[in-house]
Structures are given as structure tokens and as C-alpha cells.
Amino acid sequence: MSSNILRRAVAARSVARHRNVLNATRRYASTENQEPDPQLNGYPQLPFVQRGTRPALGWDDPLTRRNFGETLHEQEEVLSMWGPDVPPIDPNAALRQFLYAVAGFVTFGLTVKYVLLPEPPAVRRQYPFDGLVKELGGLEENKARPVEQDEDE
């Protein structure tokens, strides 16, 4: 019985050691052949991978998910844990959901305006001859008068 427990403990310890080695390997660093960027002046070209997408365990600094002495990306401010977040859903799905929400609000508003509001109990007043423009003195008579300057001033 104790030999089984001892075997399990040894196996668990070796698996844990193996897991730490797997987490410490830099799977995020690709070995693609890229043309060197002349603006970097020999600085290593690292892949554009945000730190939030890295595994959470196995780092020297788990808060920022980086190891001691690790080369920083040229755009570290954007890719760090303090940079903008990676969108959790696809942009096309987000746009579709946003359009569903807008369509729902518009449908609700039109339903309230045209279906739920009662019609007024009286008929709106209608005037002949273009709304009595001529009888009320025309459009020129209804305009504001210009301010006249007094001669005393």
C-alpha cells in the first residue's frame, strides 16, 4: 500500500516538474523568417502577441506574465497586461449584436409612437390658401423689423 502512495507521489512530482518546463518554454515566440525592419536597428522582431493571451502560470512575474530578462517587444505599452484588452468576441459578431440592439430600440420606439399612442380626439385645423398667408399679411409682414438707430446717439 505504501509503495503505491510513494509511486504516485514520485509520478506527481515528475509531472509537476514537466509542467513547469512546458510553461517556461516560449511557445509564443515564433521562428518565422521575416525581413528585418530597418527602423529597429538590429533589435529582435518579436511576434505581436498580447500578454493577456499567454498562460497564467509559469512566469517569474505572474502579474505581467513575463520572465526575468525577457526581451521586450517594441510596442510593449500596447501588448502589456496594462494595455488595451483583447476583444473577447469577434468584431463581426459584436457588430451583429449591436445592430440587433439598435433594431430592437428602433422597433420599440416605432411601436410606442404608431401603435400605442391614441389618436387625438379632434381634427387638426386646416386653413385654405396656403394657411392664410395672404389674409394675415403675407410672409414679408410677419418678419421681424430691423433695429433702427436713433439720430440722437
C-alpha positions as CSV (number, residue, x, y, z in Angstrom):
1,M,0.0,0.0,0.0
2,S,2.7,2.5,0.9
3,S,4.6,1.6,-2.3
4,N,1.6,2.7,-4.3
5,I,1.4,6.0,-2.5
6,L,5.2,6.5,-3.0
7,R,4.9,5.8,-6.7
8,R,2.0,8.3,-7.0
9,A,4.0,11.0,-5.2
10,V,7.0,10.5,-7.4
11,A,4.9,10.5,-10.6
12,A,3.1,13.6,-9.4
13,R,6.4,15.4,-8.7
14,S,7.8,14.5,-12.1
15,V,4.6,15.7,-13.8
16,A,4.7,19.0,-11.9
17,R,8.3,19.4,-12.9
18,H,7.5,18.6,-16.5
19,R,4.5,21.1,-16.4
20,N,6.8,23.9,-15.2
21,V,9.2,23.2,-18.0
22,L,6.3,23.3,-20.5
23,N,5.1,26.6,-19.2
24,A,8.6,28.1,-19.2
25,T,9.1,27.4,-22.9
26,R,8.4,30.3,-25.1
27,R,5.7,28.9,-27.3
28,Y,4.5,32.4,-28.2
29,A,7.8,33.3,-29.9
30,S,7.6,32.2,-33.5
31,T,10.6,31.3,-35.7
32,E,9.1,32.8,-38.9
33,N,11.6,34.3,-41.3
34,Q,10.7,37.9,-41.6
35,E,12.6,40.7,-43.3
36,P,14.5,42.7,-40.8
37,D,12.8,46.1,-40.0
38,P,15.4,48.8,-40.7
39,Q,13.9,51.0,-38.1
40,L,14.6,48.5,-35.3
41,N,18.4,48.7,-36.0
42,G,19.1,45.1,-35.1
43,Y,16.5,44.8,-32.2
44,P,14.8,41.4,-32.3
45,Q,11.5,41.3,-34.1
46,L,9.1,39.6,-31.7
47,P,5.6,38.4,-32.6
48,F,2.7,40.7,-31.9
49,V,1.1,38.7,-29.1
50,Q,-0.7,40.4,-26.2
51,R,0.3,39.3,-22.7
52,G,-3.3,38.6,-21.8
53,T,-3.4,35.7,-24.2
54,R,-0.4,33.9,-22.6
55,P,-1.0,31.2,-20.0
56,A,-1.4,32.5,-16.4
57,L,1.1,30.1,-14.7
58,G,4.8,29.6,-15.0
59,W,6.2,33.1,-15.2
60,D,8.8,34.8,-13.0
61,D,6.4,37.8,-12.7
62,P,2.9,36.4,-12.9
63,L,1.3,39.8,-12.8
64,T,2.7,40.9,-16.1
65,R,3.3,37.4,-17.4
66,R,6.9,37.7,-18.3
67,N,10.2,36.1,-17.3
68,F,13.2,37.8,-15.9
69,G,15.5,39.0,-18.7
70,E,12.9,38.5,-21.4
71,T,13.3,40.8,-24.3
72,L,10.5,43.4,-24.5
73,H,8.5,44.0,-27.6
74,E,9.0,47.3,-29.4
75,Q,5.3,48.0,-28.7
76,E,5.4,46.9,-25.1
77,E,2.9,49.6,-24.0
78,V,0.2,48.1,-26.2
79,L,1.0,44.4,-25.6
80,S,1.5,44.5,-21.8
81,M,-1.1,43.5,-19.3
82,W,-1.8,47.2,-18.7
83,G,-2.5,47.9,-22.4
84,P,-5.9,47.7,-24.0
85,D,-7.8,44.4,-23.7
86,V,-8.2,41.9,-26.4
87,P,-11.8,41.9,-27.6
88,P,-13.5,38.8,-26.1
89,I,-15.6,38.2,-29.2
90,D,-15.1,38.5,-32.9
91,P,-15.7,42.1,-34.3
92,N,-18.3,40.8,-36.8
93,A,-20.3,39.1,-34.0
94,A,-20.1,42.3,-31.9
95,L,-21.3,44.4,-34.9
96,R,-24.2,42.0,-35.4
97,Q,-25.2,42.1,-31.8
98,F,-25.0,45.9,-31.8
99,L,-27.2,46.1,-34.9
100,Y,-29.7,43.7,-33.2
101,A,-29.8,46.1,-30.2
102,V,-30.3,49.2,-32.4
103,A,-33.1,47.4,-34.4
104,G,-34.8,46.5,-31.1
105,F,-34.7,50.0,-29.8
106,V,-36.0,51.4,-33.1
107,T,-38.7,48.8,-33.2
108,F,-39.8,49.6,-29.7
109,G,-39.8,53.4,-30.4
110,L,-41.9,53.0,-33.5
111,T,-44.3,50.6,-31.8
112,V,-44.8,53.1,-29.0
113,K,-45.3,56.0,-31.4
114,Y,-47.6,54.4,-34.0
115,V,-49.4,51.6,-32.2
116,L,-49.7,52.5,-28.5
117,L,-50.3,56.3,-28.7
118,P,-54.0,57.1,-29.2
119,E,-55.1,59.4,-32.0
120,P,-56.1,63.0,-30.9
121,P,-59.8,63.4,-30.2
122,A,-60.1,66.4,-32.6
123,V,-59.2,67.0,-36.2
124,R,-56.2,69.3,-36.7
125,R,-57.1,72.8,-38.0
126,Q,-56.6,73.3,-41.7
127,Y,-56.6,76.7,-43.4
128,P,-57.2,77.4,-47.1
129,F,-54.9,79.4,-49.4
130,D,-51.6,78.2,-48.1
131,G,-52.5,78.7,-44.4
132,L,-54.0,82.2,-44.8
133,V,-50.6,83.7,-45.7
134,K,-52.3,86.3,-47.8
135,E,-55.0,87.1,-45.3
136,L,-52.5,87.5,-42.4
137,G,-50.4,90.0,-44.4
138,G,-48.0,87.6,-46.2
139,L,-44.6,86.4,-45.2
140,E,-42.9,89.8,-45.6
141,E,-45.3,91.4,-43.0
142,N,-44.5,88.7,-40.4
143,K,-40.7,89.2,-40.5
144,A,-39.0,91.0,-37.7
145,R,-38.4,94.7,-38.3
146,P,-34.8,95.8,-38.4
147,V,-33.5,97.7,-35.4
148,E,-33.4,101.5,-36.3
149,Q,-30.7,103.7,-34.9
150,D,-31.8,106.9,-33.1
151,E,-30.3,110.1,-34.6
152,D,-29.6,111.4,-31.1
153,E,-26.8,108.8,-30.4
